[in-house]
Amino acid sequence: MNITEKKILLESEVIRALRSIFDPEVPVNIYDLGLIYGIQIDDQFRVKITMTLTAPNCPVAESLPVDVEMAVRAIDGVDAAEVEIVFDPPWSMDLMSEEAKLELGFL
């Protein structure tokens, strides 16, 4: 298996891990909630997650990024993990997946 194929498989594992983390205020995982803006995996299998929060003063602003980093680092094959919190663009309900909107009764 070449590096590109390994990175694709690793990305699917990262997404699976992110879907196991829930925003405590909303009964939807952070991936489908639209909080994940980017997943970058380099050739050394270091993962960088770019994400946001539902609001800058979110009560889990300190703990959620740590939870994300720990979940990604726990994936077999990940050499390192980093989480960057950004607020541009600001999160909106438009970023949620169709499944999340359905779960929350918006569809």
Buried (B, 14 or more C-beta within 10 A) or exposed (E): EEEEEBBEEBBEBBBEBBBEBBBEEBEBBBBBBBBBBEBEBEEEBEBBBBBBBBEEEBEBEEEBBEBBBEBBBEBEEBEEBBBEBEEEEEBEEEBBBEEBBEBBEEE
